[in-house]
Amino acid sequence: MQDIIKQPVLTEKSNMLSEKKNTYTFIVDKNSNKIEIKNAIEKLYNVAVDSVNTMNYGGGKKKMKQTSRGISYQRNKFVKKAIVTVAEGDIIDLYENI
């Protein structure tokens, strides 16, 4: 399960979503699907998951930059995020291990 869930996303927007809509954001493995993510969250945090939405970021078009050694091409880092909606009454405490 630790292979699927890499880390939680702790931003102002994700904190606001967790307070208002009971949704939490995680960075997950790029090869995992929604069912695996749901099972991993339920086992790690002992909560009931209502829905899982995923997003893929980065890894797209190459960017060119000029360096002292010549032209270098670089791609953005590929990241997959999962937005998990938890059942009403369940809470995930993301700050307990800090």
Residue pairs with C-beta under 8 A, 6 or more apart in sequence:
1 39
1 40
1 43
1 44
3 29
4 28
4 29
4 32
4 36
4 37
4 40
5 26
5 28
5 37
5 40
5 41
5 44
6 26
6 27
6 28
6 29
7 26
7 27
8 14
8 24
8 25
8 26
8 27
8 94
9 25
9 26
9 27
9 81
10 94
11 25
14 24
14 25
17 23
17 24
17 25
17 83
18 24
18 92
18 94
21 85
22 85
22 86
22 87
22 88
22 90
22 91
23 83
23 84
23 85
23 86
24 83
24 84
24 86
24 92
24 94
25 81
25 82
25 83
25 84
26 37
26 41
26 81
26 82
26 84
27 79
27 80
27 81
27 82
28 37
28 54
28 80
28 81
28 82
29 80
30 56
30 78
30 79
30 80
32 40
32 80
34 52
34 54
34 82
37 52
37 54
37 82
37 84
38 49
38 52
38 84
41 47
41 49
41 52
41 84
41 92
42 48
42 49
45 92
47 86
47 87
47 90
47 91
47 92
48 86
48 87
48 90
49 84
49 85
49 86
49 87
50 85
50 86
50 87
51 84
51 85
52 82
52 83
52 84
52 85
53 82
53 83
53 85
54 80
54 81
54 82
54 83
55 80
55 81
55 82
55 83
56 78
56 79
56 80
57 76
57 78
57 79
57 80
57 81
58 75
58 76
58 77
58 78
58 79
59 75
59 76
59 77
59 78
60 75
60 76
61 75
62 73
62 74
62 75
63 73
63 74
63 75
63 76
64 71
64 72
64 73
65 71
65 72
65 74
66 72
86 92
